[in-house]
Amino acid sequence: MTGVFRDPLPLSVVHIPLCVTFAFFDGGKFMLVDPTQREQMVADGTVVVSMNKHREICMLETSGCVLLTHEQVRSSAVFIVLCEVVPRTVI
């Protein structure tokens, strides 16, 4: 580094995603939206889905000891779209 400083460049943010956490209980039979920390601690597993205003999944993170089917993961994303959470909250 030469010690030469320049003006910072503004950060270009194209999409602002919305993250929603889902907790699964009883081997994935029950799903809870936006669980508290205590609920997450007793859940079999969690899924975090991040979607942008175009309803594109930007990130999907799973954790825990439950094996989820493709349909369970898909229903998590569909839930966000059906409730229209993404279009109303993401600018």
N, C-alpha and C positions, 0 to 999 in steps of 0.2 A: 504494500500500500504506500502510495507516494505522499499522503497527507493532503491531497487536493480534495476539497469538498464541492459538491454540486447540489443544486436544489433537488429535493425529493420529487419523484414522479407520483402522480395520483394513482391509486389502486383502481383498476378497472374491474368492477364486479358485474358480470353478465346476468347471472341468476342468483337469487337469494332463496335457498332451499328452506323448507320447513321440516323439522324432525319431529316424529311422533314415536313414542315407545309403546310397545305392546308386551304384556307379560302373559305367559302361558302356564296354566295349572292343570293338575291331574292328567299328566301325560299329553298335554296339548288339547284336551277336550274343552277347556274354558279359556277365553281370552279377555284380558283386562286392558283397557286403553289408559295411558298415562298413569302408570302405577307409582305409588309413593316409594321411598327408599325401603321401607319396611316390607311392602308388598313385593318388591323386586328381590329382597333377600330370601323370601319363602317360595318364590316362583320356581317352576321347573326350568324355565328359560325365558329369554327376552329377545325381541326383535325390534331394532330401531330402523325405521324407514324414513328416508329423506327425499322429499319431492319438491320440484320447482313449480312455478305457476303454469307451466305447460304440461303439468301432470306427468313429467318424466321422473323416473326414479334415479336420483343422483347418488344415493348411498344406501346400502342394506347391510346391517350388522347383526349377527346373531350371537347369543351366548347362552350358556347353561347346559343342562344335561338332557334336554328334551330333543327328540328328533322330530322335526316338523316336516310335513309334506309340502309339496309345491303349492297345493291349494291353500294351506294355512298361511303360508308366506304371501301368496297372492291376495288372499282376503284381507290381510293387513293393509296392503296398498289400496285395494278397492274401497276399504272402509274410509280412508282419507278422501278419496275422490267422491264417493257417494254423499258424504257429509258436507262436501264442498268446502272443506277446511282450507285447502290450498288456494283456490281462487280468491277467497275473501281475506286471507291473512297475508299473502305474499304479494308484494308490490311489483 
